[in-house]
Every structure is written in C-alpha cells, then in structure tokens.
C-alpha cells in the first residue's frame, strides 16, 4: 500500500480528490488532514469515512506537531489545504498568509525529513499569473498576483519550488483554472448563483460582468493531478485548465436558464477591488503527458446545477443557519444584492 496524505481533504477540491483517488487507486492508504474551517465539512467525506483505506485527522497544517509526523510517514503528499476565496482575502489577508504560506512551509520542512517521500504535489492556481489580456499563460511566465489570495498562493508555489531546488524535496506544482462541481461551498460564484436561483434570490454580478474565467470540472482536475503524480517531473510546473473561457455575465445567464429563473434576478453590484479581467492557461505541457479534459462545460454545469438542486440538505443549513456565512454575505453584498 502507498501511504498518501491529502491536506485540506474535507474542502471542495480536496474531498473530490479523496473520493476519486479512493476509487481509482485501491492500493492507496489515504490520510486526510483538515482543520475543518468554515469550508471544510465532514459530510464531504461520508463516502470514504468507513473505509479501512482512509483515515481522517483533524488538525492544522501550520501545526508542526500534528502535520509533521503525517508528512514523514507518507510516500505521497497532495497539498490542497489553503484559504482560497479572493473576496475574503481582500477583507482580511492574515489567515491567507498563515495557512497558505506558513502552513506550506511547515509541510515542506517535514518533507525534508520524510525518508520515503516520492512526490509532494503543491496545488496552486492560475491566479498567480495575474490578469491575462490576450493569449494564455505558460508555466514559464512571470507571476504577477494582484490580490492577497493569489499572492499567498504564489508564495507557497515558489516556496515548494525552492525546497526542490535547495533540498531536493520531490515537489511538483500544479496551477489550475477555476474549478466547479459538487460540494463547493456557496461563497464561490457557481454554487452561490445556483443556490440563490433555486430560492429565487437575486444573484450579485460584479461590475459589467465581462471578466473571463476558464472553467475546469473538478473531476478533470483530479485526473490531471493523477497524471502529474504518475508522469510529472520533480521541480516542474503543470497548468491544468478546462479550455472553457466564459464571461461572468454569460455564466450567470447559463445558470439562470438551467435553474429555470429569469434574467431579472441579476443584480449588478460594485466591482471587486483589483478584479482580474481574464485568466487563461496553456495546457500543452500536461496534454503532452496524455491528459485532456473529459467533461464538457455544458454537460458539467448542468450536472452541477442538478447536484445542488438534489442536495439542498447539504447547502441549505449553511445559507440559512450559519450566522458566520450570513454575516459574510451581508458584509460582501448587502442590500445591493437583495440580501
């Protein structure tokens, strides 16, 4: 059995990866380490909690006493754990620096002492490249993060690279475009707009809505990470993008149509500070290893809307009973979005 540590495995992408990897790799013994902050939920791991090939550890990656031994016993570390929401980083950046940078440092220090470690996969983001007016970002392009979240991820990204270059830690960095799919916390645009639409609540669209994002289904992201684990080269960076560039206003109309709601639910709100206009990734390097996205955007978005429609017991308590979420939503959008 291969001992695998997945950090942040109770969050959106992490839990999808844990479930996917548990099914795809019967020879993996998976340990999930998660702090269970607001976006980490045990319900996301229900499918594997009774498996003898999975264990859950409640802990903080920035706590060396907890994280260190788990890293040192592992042959593979897949590091998702991070604070990830741009809007929250603009409100307060401290948690992003602590988790995304210092937490990654703690893991990498332990990785230096891990005798059997074969891969340390640092999960980064396309946002580290900054806004891309034309063309597509390649792995060798300059990093120009423009908000505290992307800056913290860029710091972790380059820290992982430095530990490969300096200490020979077998680190690989992946940079993915915007993920979507089931179990995504309803602060992000797709689950927020879908759940608002289900409840016939206005959807808050930033600015003119012409910001462009490339959408990647979380299952395709999981497959991309798996290819990198199997065939990637230590010290390298691999972009993982869906090739689905969509403006935010187009995305909003698609969601409302799938939810059977009118476009009159759209509420324009003041734009986000430092809002990057466009992201796009050149994925030819990963495609050269045999990977390609398999989930078409129309198919994937429709399935995602259906998931939220069929799993109200997952998201409704967050939106209706979680006072921290309600406080955040009010502070972020206020009466401008009909909150």
DOFIZA-498293 format. One line per 3 residues: number of its first residue (from 1); their letters; for each residue x, y, z of N, C-alpha, C. Coordinates in steps of 0.001 Angstrom, whole numbers. Atoms other than C-alpha are relative to their C-alpha. Example, Ala and Ser with C-alpha at 12.3 -4.5 7.8 and 13.67 -1.06 7.14 Angstrom:
% residues 2
1> as> 890:-1190:0:12300:-4500:7800:900:1200:0 | -820:-1190:-60:13670:-1060:7140:-770:1090:730 $
This chain:
% residues 339
1> xxx> 841:-1211:0:0:0:0:872:1257:0 | -686:-1280:46:1129:3545:-768:-651:948:998 | 524:-925:-1000:747:5959:2145:-114:1397:-609 $
4> xxx> 280:-1275:653:-884:9140:819:-611:955:1013 | 564:-1051:-849:-1504:12353:2764:-644:1051:-889 | 716:-1057:715:-4125:14750:1420:-341:1083:1010 $
7> xxx> 332:-1104:-900:-4205:18110:3169:-1197:755:-565 | 1191:-706:455:-7418:20100:3046:-1004:-919:-677 | 822:1005:671:-9241:16917:2085:-1471:24:350 $
10> xxx> 1429:-138:-279:-12567:17970:3605:-600:1193:-732 | 487:-1117:790:-12814:21013:1350:-521:-459:-1350 | 637:304:1286:-14257:21201:-2146:880:-877:-897 $
13> xxx> -829:768:928:-11417:20089:-4434:644:-1172:715 | -655:1075:-747:-9667:18060:-1739:-890:-1203:212 | 895:1133:-248:-12704:15955:-907:-359:-718:-1294 $
16> xxx> 228:653:1286:-13443:15336:-4562:1195:-856:-384 | -1193:792:309:-9844:14176:-4963:80:-1240:879 | -36:1161:-899:-10028:11919:-1898:-957:-1082:-488 $
19> xxx> 986:978:471:-13182:10239:-3169:427:-612:-1334 | -428:484:1318:-11837:9987:-6718:1187:-947:138 | -1205:817:-153:-8443:8620:-5644:-296:-1312:726 $
22> xxx> 365:1223:-725:-10029:6131:-3232:-560:-1038:-960 | 565:925:988:-11923:4623:-6154:1025:-409:-1056 | -938:257:1097:-9102:4897:-8707:1232:-774:436 $
25> xxx> -1249:608:-477:-6279:3596:-6507:-264:-896:1217 | 245:907:-1129:-7191:560:-4382:1257:-341:792 | -1255:252:-715:-3512:342:-3398:467:1218:788 $
28> xxx> -357:-1186:-776:-3538:3774:-1705:-654:-60:1378 | 492:-210:-1348:-3898:4190:2053:-13:1511:221 | 131:-1457:22:-5225:7750:2297:-265:546:1399 $
31> xxx> 253:-767:-1220:-4956:10068:5292:-422:1407:-400 | 475:-1363:235:-6993:13263:5148:293:838:1238 | -262:-962:-1074:-5734:16159:7264:-759:1281:-316 $
34> xxx> 775:-1209:241:-8135:19071:7622:-278:705:1315 | 259:-838:-1173:-8585:21929:10075:-1492:174:262 | 1458:-182:-72:-12349:21986:9406:-368:1447:320 $
37> xxx> 463:-1375:-51:-12633:25716:8953:-1381:54:-651 | 1377:-113:472:-15914:27070:7589:-269:-797:-1280 | 227:659:1290:-15410:25459:4142:345:-1488:21 $
40> xxx> -314:1420:-124:-14173:22072:5357:-1130:-720:724 | 1193:629:-559:-17066:19705:6010:146:-1515:-28 | -108:1448:-91:-17099:16124:7196:-971:-707:-942 $
43> xxx> 966:613:930:-20165:15443:5027:641:-285:-1357 | -653:198:1285:-17870:15751:2011:759:-1318:-85 | -788:1235:-51:-16010:12621:3126:-838:-1215:399 $
46> xxx> 875:1083:-479:-19030:10492:4035:221:-1302:-763 | -133:1203:830:-18385:8087:1152:1217:-843:349 | -1234:752:-292:-14940:7076:2477:263:-160:1496 $
49> xxx> -307:-3:-1434:-15198:7506:6246:5:-1400:620 | 26:1358:-550:-15963:3830:6852:982:-934:-694 | -948:839:733:-13264:2574:4508:1251:-270:828 $
52> xxx> -1257:288:-698:-10264:779:6037:1207:634:-693 | -1103:-635:732:-8153:2560:3392:-18:1521:147 | 38:-1437:-217:-8993:6015:4707:-76:310:1484 $
55> xxx> 144:-519:-1370:-8474:7848:7985:-34:1520:-60 | 104:-1446:-88:-9315:11385:8972:731:491:1241 | -689:-641:-1120:-7103:13584:11164:-414:1467:16 $
58> xxx> 394:-1392:-172:-8448:16870:12482:1209:777:490 | -1172:-762:-409:-5577:19327:12555:365:1062:-1009 | -422:-1171:762:-3865:22414:11191:1337:-287:-660 $
61> xxx> -1281:227:669:-1125:22189:8566:1107:885:566 | -1003:-890:-584:616:25072:10351:477:-480:1368 | -398:582:-1277:913:22916:13500:967:-1146:-268 $
64> xxx> -1023:997:335:4181:21022:13091:-153:-1281:806 | 157:1190:-838:3344:18653:15952:-1036:-958:-575 | 1037:825:625:298:17410:14038:397:-384:-1414 $
67> xxx> -254:248:1417:1322:17772:10409:1316:-720:-261 | -1327:558:241:4982:16792:10700:35:-1519:-63 | -32:1464:41:4548:13107:11617:-778:-588:-1172 $
70> xxx> 794:512:1113:1885:12647:8934:768:114:-1315 | -817:-158:1205:4189:14020:6240:1142:-1006:-4 | -1186:856:-53:7162:11987:7421:-318:-1476:-225 $
73> xxx> 369:1396:227:5237:8708:7192:-535:-233:-1416 | 667:84:1302:3955:9448:3685:984:-212:-1145 | -729:136:1261:5155:8446:240:-480:1026:-1023 $
76> xxx> 587:-993:899:2898:10966:-1464:-773:1007:831 | 760:-1080:-635:1620:14334:-232:-666:808:-1104 | 738:-854:926:-1102:16162:-2169:-570:1142:840 $
79> xxx> 236:-1125:-909:-1383:19610:-635:-1019:986:-566 | 1083:-902:376:-4755:21314:-1160:-248:1072:1045 | 447:-856:-1102:-5143:22985:2241:400:1457:-228 $
82> xxx> -244:-1426:228:-5480:26737:1805:-1271:782:277 | 1096:-957:84:-7662:29734:2340:-58:433:-1460 | 46:-108:1456:-8966:30275:-1175:-889:1098:-573 $
85> xxx> 987:-905:582:-11616:32976:-1529:545:1416:-99 | -585:-1321:230:-10412:36230:-3083:-701:1072:822 | 735:-1036:-725:-13178:38321:-1534:367:19:1474 $
88> xxx> -371:51:-1420:-12331:37120:1954:1431:495:207 | -1385:-471:-150:-8625:37814:1369:73:1516:-64 | 32:-1459:82:-9484:41396:452:-511:599:1308 $
91> xxx> 512:-462:-1291:-11477:41777:3666:1055:-136:1094 | -1015:250:-1027:-8677:40255:5777:979:-1051:-514 | -990:884:629:-5442:38707:4495:746:-894:986 $
94> xxx> -855:675:-975:-3972:37368:7746:-90:-1520:-71 | 154:1454:32:-5448:33851:7584:604:-601:-1263 | -558:490:1261:-4266:33510:3994:1511:-148:99 $
97> xxx> -1442:91:-183:-661:34225:4912:340:-1153:945 | -275:1049:-987:-805:31903:7929:-152:-1394:-592 | 265:1337:525:-2345:28935:6145:761:-268:-1290 $
100> xxx> -527:280:1330:-1181:29295:2561:1523:32:-49 | -1456:-125:48:2422:30357:3207:652:-749:1163 | -648:635:-1154:3366:29348:6755:-369:-1474:74 $
103> xxx> 396:1406:-14:1337:26135:6576:770:-819:-1013 | -784:702:1018:3086:25158:3352:1446:-152:432 | -1363:86:-536:6444:25942:4941:133:-1144:1008 $
106> xxx> -39:1079:-998:5649:23591:7845:5:-1362:-685 | 50:1276:715:4763:20786:5449:1312:-288:-727 | -1245:195:745:7878:21309:3337:1174:-306:928 $
109> xxx> -1050:330:-972:10112:21295:6408:-84:-1468:407 | 175:1415:-323:8644:17923:7350:368:-882:-1184 | -318:775:1198:9029:16737:3749:1504:-227:-133 $
112> xxx> -1463:167:37:12792:17280:4058:442:-1222:809 | -357:1092:-911:12779:14599:6762:-777:-1279:-285 | 833:1171:314:10417:12131:5070:822:-1004:-800 $
115> xxx> -949:911:651:12517:9065:4195:-526:-665:-1266 | 549:736:1139:10125:7533:1667:-831:871:-944 | 835:-898:793:8579:10617:79:418:-24:-1467 $
118> xxx> -259:59:1435:8285:10257:-3697:-564:1212:-737 | 590:-1166:632:6058:13219:-4565:-590:919:1067 | 690:-1028:-774:4957:16469:-2935:-682:887:-1031 $
121> xxx> 753:-744:1004:2199:17971:-5092:-558:1262:627 | 468:-1299:-474:1686:21672:-4417:-1102:484:-931 | 1132:-428:805:-1777:22676:-5637:-56:1525:0 $
124> xxx> 19:-1453:142:-1551:26235:-6928:-1185:405:-885 | 1153:-564:711:-3828:28366:-9106:459:844:-1179 | -308:-870:1132:-3922:30210:-12428:50:1458:409 $
127> xxx> 32:-1400:-422:-4465:33401:-10440:1380:560:319 | -1350:-502:-274:-738:33587:-9655:583:739:-1204 | -490:-687:1195:-175:34739:-13254:-538:1427:-109 $
130> xxx> 635:-1290:112:-2394:37761:-12722:-896:70:-1225 | 916:-178:1117:-4716:39190:-15343:740:-167:-1325 | -623:319:1287:-4000:37994:-18897:-883:577:-1115 $
133> xxx> 875:-636:992:-5438:40369:-21538:-184:-825:-1266 | 56:804:1222:-4584:38137:-24507:872:-1236:177 | -828:1195:-36:-3123:34712:-25158:-309:-871:1200 $
136> xxx> 176:936:-1110:-2643:32058:-22488:1295:-132:772 | -1175:79:-865:-279:31716:-19536:687:-1349:-143 | -827:1204:10:2547:29220:-19848:699:-125:1346 $
139> xxx> -598:273:-1308:4303:27623:-16904:1240:841:275 | -1219:-800:-157:7423:29740:-17523:-273:1498:84 | 320:-1424:-30:5566:33073:-17489:232:598:1388 $
142> xxx> -168:-738:-1255:6160:35713:-14841:-1272:-115:849 | 1129:-7:-924:3953:35514:-11746:-269:1445:426 | 369:-1377:-336:2034:38739:-11122:-1319:7:767 $
145> xxx> 1255:49:-769:-580:38085:-8412:-430:1394:413 | 523:-1352:-208:-2868:41048:-7817:-964:117:1171 | 811:-89:-1213:-4780:40189:-4632:659:-845:1073 $
148> xxx> -688:737:-1069:-3791:38789:-1227:-101:-1520:-128 | 110:1454:192:-5153:35320:-2026:1027:-506:-1003 | -913:504:1024:-3205:34883:-5247:1457:227:392 $
151> xxx> -1363:-234:-473:-121:36420:-3639:429:-1070:995 | -345:1048:-962:-261:33894:-809:228:-1335:-709 | -202:1234:762:-610:31048:-3319:1299:55:-803 $
154> xxx> -1269:-139:712:2295:32399:-5365:1172:-232:948 | -1053:226:-984:4387:32457:-2201:190:-1470:298 | -77:1436:-268:3548:28824:-1449:543:-765:-1197 $
157> xxx> -442:591:1262:4105:27869:-5081:1521:76:-115 | -1452:-188:134:7614:29321:-5158:767:-590:1180 | -638:651:-1143:8399:28021:-1680:192:-1487:-288 $
160> xxx> -118:1412:354:7684:24485:-2897:1122:-209:-1008 | -1073:105:988:9938:25044:-5896:1373:155:665 | -1295:-240:-653:12718:26377:-3650:453:-1206:810 $
163> xxx> -382:1183:-776:12587:23255:-1489:442:-1139:-916 | -543:967:967:13094:21136:-4600:1415:422:-396 | -1290:-478:490:15962:23324:-5837:1086:-55:1073 $
166> xxx> -984:-94:-1081:17656:23639:-2438:203:-1323:730 | -65:1192:-851:16830:20427:-550:-356:-1295:-729 | 371:1178:785:15781:18066:-3347:-1292:-647:478 $
169> xxx> 1330:508:-307:12279:17684:-1947:-712:-241:-1336 | 581:342:1310:10367:15944:-4792:-1312:729:-276 | 1191:-834:142:7962:18826:-5318:-353:227:-1468 $
172> xxx> 565:-381:1294:5750:19409:-8347:-1133:981:276 | 1041:-1016:-187:3464:22440:-8707:-1026:-122:-1126 | 1057:-66:1009:103:22386:-10488:-748:1318:166 $
175> xxx> 758:-1253:-11:-1771:25558:-11433:-1280:-216:-793 | 1278:316:629:-5450:25009:-12153:-848:1247:-194 | 977:-1061:215:-8136:27263:-13566:-1181:-200:940 $
178> xxx> 1132:33:-923:-11468:27879:-11806:-700:-1362:-35 | 668:1293:-108:-12946:24605:-10576:-1487:170:282 | 1419:43:-346:-16639:23768:-10393:-405:-1460:121 $
181> xxx> 480:1360:-202:-18660:20714:-9427:-706:-116:1338 | 742:199:-1252:-20363:19177:-6381:823:345:1233 | -604:-231:-1316:-19637:20075:-2754:804:1286:110 $
184> xxx> -719:-1268:-99:-18337:23582:-3445:-767:954:911 | 611:-877:-996:-19010:25997:-595:-681:1182:-692 | 794:-991:735:-21706:28517:-1603:396:1452:230 $
187> xxx> -504:-1363:86:-19491:31594:-1388:570:241:-1400 | -555:-102:1345:-17981:30848:-4818:-1131:208:-1004 | 1029:-545:882:-19799:32157:-7853:-1012:-1036:-479 $
190> xxx> 971:952:538:-21344:28987:-9302:-947:-514:1086 | 964:454:-1006:-22778:27480:-6093:-814:1133:615 | 758:-1140:-527:-23758:30942:-4839:-1153:349:-932 $
193> xxx> 1038:-388:951:-25659:31788:-8000:-1034:-1113:-168 | 945:1106:143:-27196:28313:-8317:-954:-45:1184 | 862:110:-1175:-28483:28230:-4751:-883:1239:163 $
196> xxx> 863:-1183:-4:-29702:31824:-4931:-1134:-160:-1006 | 1018:169:1037:-31518:30998:-8159:-1061:-1005:432 | 963:995:-477:-33126:27914:-6624:-1010:656:937 $
199> xxx> 866:-686:-957:-34503:30170:-3886:-613:1292:-543 | 557:-1196:637:-35447:32913:-6365:507:1284:656 | -666:-1152:-616:-32995:35322:-4700:904:644:-1039 $
202> xxx> -874:-650:975:-31113:37943:-6741:1437:-512:65 | -1396:438:79:-27624:36960:-7926:872:1230:-207 | -812:-1220:41:-24904:39601:-7327:1150:-108:-1007 $
205> xxx> -996:53:1064:-22882:40118:-10519:909:1218:80 | -959:-1098:-129:-19708:42177:-10194:128:819:-1292 | -341:-911:1086:-19223:45222:-12409:-821:-204:-1257 $
208> xxx> 702:166:1277:-20034:44836:-16096:-181:-1464:-363 | 175:1430:239:-19851:41044:-15879:846:-554:-1124 | -783:446:1155:-17288:40813:-18682:1344:-610:375 $
211> xxx> -1199:721:-412:-14495:39300:-16602:-98:-1432:-495 | -32:1321:627:-13444:35998:-18178:738:-992:894 | -638:1092:-732:-12680:32746:-16379:-52:-1268:-845 $
214> xxx> -46:1302:659:-11668:29333:-17699:-473:-1036:1005 | 625:913:-952:-13819:26654:-16070:455:-1446:-216 | -532:1365:-19:-12455:23209:-15162:-830:-837:954 $
217> xxx> 757:868:-900:-14634:20426:-13809:953:-667:984 | -874:515:-1049:-13228:19139:-10533:476:-1423:-302 | -451:1350:358:-13105:15550:-11886:1168:45:-980 $
220> xxx> -1120:-149:919:-10858:16695:-14737:1245:488:728 | -1131:-428:-818:-8677:18447:-12173:622:-1198:716 | -503:1194:-688:-8390:15210:-10188:795:-884:-947 $
223> xxx> -710:813:978:-7402:13326:-13325:1338:637:-377 | -1243:-683:320:-4803:15973:-14122:1051:-179:1078 | -926:214:-1112:-3234:15691:-10683:541:-1426:-33 $
226> xxx> -420:1394:47:-3143:11922:-11057:1054:-225:-1083 | -990:117:1068:-1268:12209:-14358:1338:591:436 | -1232:-623:-483:1257:14555:-12757:695:-890:1020 $
229> xxx> -591:916:-984:1768:12152:-9855:709:-1144:-699 | -542:1165:686:2389:9307:-12263:1136:343:-956 | -922:-245:1115:4322:11014:-15063:712:1345:40 $
232> xxx> -632:-1307:-65:5370:14511:-13969:1455:-81:416 | -1416:-98:-344:8937:15655:-13367:162:901:1218 | -209:-793:-1204:10044:16902:-9962:609:1358:-362 $
235> xxx> -486:-1349:245:10674:20643:-9859:-725:733:-1103 | 712:-609:1117:8301:21317:-12756:-1374:525:422 | 1343:-551:-169:5026:23235:-13021:-865:-502:-1150 $
238> xxx> 927:457:1025:1954:21950:-14882:-1318:757:134 | 1299:-648:42:-1073:24018:-15870:-1099:-1025:-245 | 1165:861:205:-4480:22311:-15638:-1195:914:-253 $
241> xxx> 1109:-882:362:-7229:24173:-17487:-1039:-720:-823 | 1093:659:692:-10598:23252:-18890:-189:439:-1436 | 193:-514:1344:-10399:25354:-22043:-1395:546:-233 $
244> xxx> 1375:-513:87:-13812:26864:-21286:-30:1449:465 | -4:-1418:-357:-13439:30645:-21321:-1412:570:-128 | 1378:-503:-50:-16733:32249:-20294:-2:1297:787 $
247> xxx> 151:-1219:-793:-17600:35776:-19216:-931:-284:1175 | 846:194:-1172:-19229:36078:-15824:-1475:227:-302 | 1407:-254:317:-22394:37511:-17330:-587:-1157:-817 $
250> xxx> 462:1162:752:-22656:34603:-19795:-231:-1175:952 | 157:1058:-993:-22102:32168:-16934:-1287:192:802 | 1195:-295:-787:-24851:33879:-14950:-1271:-349:-770 $
253> xxx> 1181:318:818:-27354:33610:-17787:-165:-1509:-163 | 78:1457:138:-26498:29935:-18263:-563:-641:1266 | 477:553:-1264:-27065:29204:-14573:-1492:264:172 $
256> xxx> 1412:-340:-157:-30380:31038:-14500:-876:-809:-950 | 775:804:946:-31562:29213:-17606:-135:-1436:485 | 38:1370:-501:-30634:25820:-16141:-887:-120:1240 $
259> xxx> 823:11:-1210:-32379:26751:-12894:-1446:394:-270 | 1360:-401:347:-35472:27930:-14745:-403:1331:591 | 276:-1310:-583:-35182:31502:-13484:236:1109:-1024 $
262> xxx> -148:-1096:969:-35456:34844:-15320:1269:806:220 | -1198:-834:-91:-32557:37156:-16058:-223:1224:877 | 279:-1131:-892:-34305:39795:-13944:542:-222:1403 $
265> xxx> -630:253:-1312:-32697:38102:-10928:1410:586:91 | -1364:-539:-24:-29346:39595:-11958:0:1383:648 | -193:-1298:-654:-28257:42452:-9672:1455:405:-180 $
268> xxx> -1362:-506:152:-25205:44439:-10736:448:635:1321 | -553:-576:-1219:-23004:45272:-7736:1360:605:-322 | -1297:-636:201:-19883:47384:-7377:1079:-1060:-169 $
271> xxx> -1002:1003:334:-16885:45580:-8791:942:-261:1177 | -1021:381:-979:-14362:43744:-6627:1249:853:-191 | -1272:-724:71:-11181:45672:-5786:1046:-871:-703 $
274> xxx> -1069:719:680:-8330:44676:-8096:-474:-1213:-783 | 608:1157:654:-10628:42372:-10069:737:-323:-1302 | -702:408:1216:-8535:40482:-12642:-1002:-191:-1139 $
277> xxx> 941:-2:1120:-10113:40791:-16072:-124:-1374:-656 | 47:1262:738:-9164:37461:-17594:1123:-923:453 | -1002:1051:-180:-7357:34210:-16870:-118:-976:-1162 $
280> xxx> 4:1040:1026:-6350:31643:-19496:1304:-775:121 | -1165:868:-170:-3957:28697:-19380:347:-745:-1282 | -519:896:1029:-1807:26984:-21966:261:-1340:689 $
283> xxx> -103:1310:-661:-2158:23304:-21023:752:-1018:-845 | -671:933:911:10:21813:-23787:1019:-893:715 | -1004:790:-716:2643:20638:-21293:-636:-1233:640 $
286> xxx> 684:1135:-617:178:18450:-19368:-633:-900:-1052 | 561:802:1088:-1533:17340:-22558:1069:-897:-618 | -1102:810:506:1878:16097:-23654:236:-1266:805 $
289> xxx> -87:1200:-840:1675:13603:-20779:-1216:-908:-177 | 1152:847:294:-1626:12257:-22123:-1306:437:623 | 1231:-472:-643:-4147:14305:-20160:-789:894:-947 $
292> xxx> 891:-949:663:-7139:16098:-21662:-1291:32:801 | 1270:-48:-732:-10364:17344:-20029:-1045:-863:-690 | 1012:909:524:-13256:14930:-20426:-1427:504:206 $
295> xxx> 1346:-492:-321:-16208:16884:-19016:-256:1295:-756 | 378:-1214:713:-17766:19352:-21443:-680:977:935 | 501:-990:-941:-18771:22616:-19836:-1524:-11:95 $
298> xxx> 1465:26:-58:-22448:22469:-20807:-491:-1183:814 | 364:1209:-741:-22707:18917:-19501:328:148:1478 | -449:-107:-1385:-20720:19645:-16363:-781:1019:795 $
301> xxx> 763:-1029:-711:-22580:22837:-15484:-1417:-482:286 | 1351:526:-218:-25971:21165:-15947:-8:-1015:1129 | -87:1006:-1064:-24883:18271:-13715:233:667:1355 $
304> xxx> -269:-710:-1245:-23623:20734:-11106:-1266:664:532 | 1265:-598:-414:-26903:22650:-11034:-932:-1077:555 | 842:1103:-474:-28731:19327:-10673:454:-484:1374 $
307> xxx> -506:476:-1300:-26447:18334:-7775:-498:920:1120 | 461:-921:-1046:-27321:21476:-5807:-1517:-59:165 | 1448:142:-84:-30976:21021:-6639:-376:-1250:806 $
310> xxx> 309:1270:-659:-30898:17446:-5333:628:-142:1383 | -703:104:-1285:-28716:18132:-2287:-183:1260:845 | 277:-1188:-805:-30410:21014:-517:375:-205:1461 $
313> xxx> -364:253:-1399:-29727:19317:2815:1483:248:244 | -1428:-292:-146:-26023:19917:2140:237:1497:132 | -321:-1423:15:-26120:23649:1393:-972:894:763 $
316> xxx> 978:-895:-622:-29307:24999:2936:354:359:1449 | -382:-396:-1361:-28093:24815:6579:1097:1067:22 | -1051:-1020:63:-25031:26867:5547:-618:1371:-225 $
319> xxx> 536:-1296:397:-27063:29621:3939:-1076:524:945 | 1121:-438:-835:-29940:29680:6413:305:7:1493 | -235:146:-1433:-28450:28705:9788:1395:422:451 $
322> xxx> -1374:-347:-355:-24733:29568:9660:118:1523:105 | -17:-1448:-201:-24529:33031:11190:1255:627:-593 | -1228:-541:574:-20908:33487:10060:-152:202:-1504 $
325> xxx> 226:-140:1440:-21938:32875:6452:-923:1182:-281 | 964:-1078:221:-24890:35239:6709:648:1366:242 | -708:-1243:-275:-22673:37916:8248:928:355:-1152 $
328> xxx> -893:-213:1137:-20130:37467:5450:-787:490:-1220 | 784:-345:1183:-22797:37637:2742:-514:1439:95 | 508:-1351:-195:-24293:40796:4213:1096:1028:-162 $
331> xxx> -1118:-929:98:-20889:42443:4516:486:129:-1441 | -529:-1:1363:-19936:41475:967:-948:650:-998 | 956:-430:1015:-23136:42267:-909:-1068:965:529 $
334> xxx> 969:-900:-613:-25562:43931:1498:-1303:83:-754 | 1301:-167:639:-28870:45271:278:120:177:-1510 | -186:-132:1451:-27343:45812:-3188:-412:-1270:-727 $
337> xxx> 345:1275:650:-27975:42096:-3858:-1318:-559:544 | 1281:487:-539:-31311:41867:-2094:176:-921:1159 | -274:919:-1113:-29722:40155:908:-961:266:1147 $
